[in-house]
Amino acid sequence: MTNETTPAPNFIRNQVRDEIEGGQVTKIVTRFPPEPNGFLHIGHAKSICLNFGLAEQLGGDCHLRFDDTNPAKEEQAYIDAIKEDVSWLGFQWAGPVRFASDYFDQLYAWAQHLIREDKAYVDDLSPDEIREYRGTLTAPGKPSPYRERSVDENVDLLERMRNGEFGEGEKVLRAKIDMASPNINLRDPILYRIRHASHHQTGDKWKIYPSYDFTHGQSDAIEGITHSICTLEFEDHRPLYEWFLNNLPVPAKPRQIEFARLNLDYTLTSKRKLKLLVDEQIVDGWDDPRMPTISGMRRRGYTPASIRKFCEMIGVTRADGGLVDIAMLTHAIRSDLEDNAPRAMCVLNPLKVVLTNVPEDHEEVYDVPGHPARDDMAVRKVPFSRELYIDQDDFMEDAPKKFFRLAPGKEVRLRNSYVIRCDDVVKNEAGDVTELHCSVDFDTLGKNPEGRKVKGVIHWVSAAHGVPMEVRLYDNLFTVEQPDRDKDVDFLEHLNPDSLTVCHAIGEPSLANAAPEDRFQFERVGYFCADRHASKPGQLVFNRTVGLKDSWAKIKQKG
């Protein structure tokens, strides 16, 4: 198993470095080409880190280009979110933001070129008939009856398609390649479809739009991309990618290289299914902290450094390594926040404690380090008073022998403060514990009590000074490792009903100054991030990023 001191494999980086050193490539130019039909997810983060990372590490450029060929599913909001995500991850694209639609005029001219070379034709078959004529993996296709139209007729029909003379689905432009090819992608693929849809970049100029396959490689060539890096599902498309480049007067010939996509357990990375979760209001938008989107992970408290570290940890290979353990991802963020998140105390499930031997007007203020190993972090002011809140889980009325927290007659240390003893338990009519009466040993501030051991240490907040807040505890959105594996079962049946728990908590006063996306370790509880979408003005909301326990680190050590 790869550990943090051994670099994970990256065959593309090694290959390109060899090409540069051997003189085959002068300067690498990559691109990240998302379709603006949804928010980016963790799988895209791997591609972003790969493409931008190669350019950074090998002295090249990386372009951001939107492959915007389907206006019916694309929105400006997605474009804005994608740009923000790439920038937030710490990458800067070379030159302006590019769009495949910038090249629509050139692509149309190249479609006319293919027609004049008798390598493309306008087809009148319906979508269902095209599928039927294409054949199967075991049976060859058969030529369309419109395949031998004359060049002049095809040029005229394409122009009329562009002018909007035909309805959607009436005609398409297809490449004339090989209907008997064992690779179905070469069986006269569609180049243009009729779509009477306004485009977010070109408006109503076009009534036809190019296919992804016809657009992608030529856009790469126009931009001088040297390496078109994509996931393995595009391997079967590579012969078509190369056919277009070899049959058109393109200014450059990029090379396509495929790598294994990221498959993370308990996670969906289908944009269609993620969009369904949003549309059905199962989640609170694309940036819901339970979503595997980059914006959702950001809102949950993940850092750019942790996501980049995770992508480096999993490496880049051609082999499908199966499911990646989500614990690797939580390990990446936990180790980052362990080093960089300031500490604070927060009581998620408050239980009131009255210190009976402390005067009502008594108040102390402790200077507590912002981080136990960081002198550069501000000291916190933590007030202590007669009435406190502790967490309900830190008290047990009938405690077992190894319960080292608070119980009747037992002592515990308040973190950074005194040792207290529980003397009395107050209950309501239903028998629920509502309040504890305790006494303070004033000779235990900063030192152990005389003649006895106190093993337990618990966190607490002054009742008079504490800040009320909403704390959201997030868990996996799905209960099974592969929620969409079984095609006969709706993936929504695997939703985790406990993926969100809301607590009305009390935090120490320093948390009142938290800015959106500030991250903290709530001592003894976990790592939390101040939410950037508070429910009400002035309301403090914190999202749990991850707990304190790192199971993957232990597994890694055993491996």
Secondary structure by P-SEA (a helix, b strand, c coil): ccccccccccaaaaaaaaaaaaccccbbbbbbcccccccccaaaaaaaaaaaaaaaaacbbbbbcccccccccccaaaaaaaaaaaaaacccccccccccccaaaaaaaaaaaaaaaccbbbbcccaaaaaaacccccbbbbbcccccccaaaaaaaaaaaaacccccccbbbbbbcccccccccccccccbbbbccccccccccccccccccccaaaaaaaacccccccccccccaaaaaaaaaaaccccbbbbbbbbbccccccccccaaaaaaaaaacccccccccccccaaaaaaacccaaaaaaaaaaacccccccccccaaaaaaaaaaaaaacbbbbbbbcbbbbbbcccccccbbbbbbcccccccccbbbbbbbbcccccccccccccccccccccccccbbbbcccbbbbbbccccccccccccbbbbccccccccccccccccccccccccccbbbbbbbbbbcccccccccccccccccccccccccbbbbbccccccccccccccccccccbbbbbcccccccccbbbbbbccccccaaaaaaaac
